Amino acid sequence: MKAWVFFGALGAASMVWALPAEAASATAKACAADVKQFCADVKPGKGALKDCVKAHFSDLSADCQVAIVRAAAVGRACKADVKQFCADLKPGKGAIADCLKGHTADVSDGCKDAMAKAEAGKM
């Protein structure tokens, strides 16, 4: 199963797509093996993959768990900014991340801080 499929499904709940492209890529890499191990038989759609990952969260590797927590934190911190500046965009392929980067001067301090910490691996 491709990691990007996993994050497409998980993104609906945690707004993973709000991560800068580099951080999203790191999250995908950190979780690819776990998703394959625990959710390979799950057909993406209607939150099924997200539900599988949630059900197996305690079984996931520490790196994957940390990556998901970081992604969720950025999603929460940037939720209002995404709605304000990027609401007309379809998530995927870094569109939201690119939008946020294009509005760096405009996004909230909390969003800026969360994205910087996630990219630096400090969240």
Secondary structure, DSSP 8 states (H G I E B T S, - for coil): --HHHHHHHHHHHH-GGGS-HHHHHHHHHHHHHHHHHHHTT---STTHHHHHHHHTGGGS-HHHHHHHHHHHHHHHHHHHHHHHHHTTS---TTHHHHHHHHTTTTS-HHHHHHHHHHHHT--
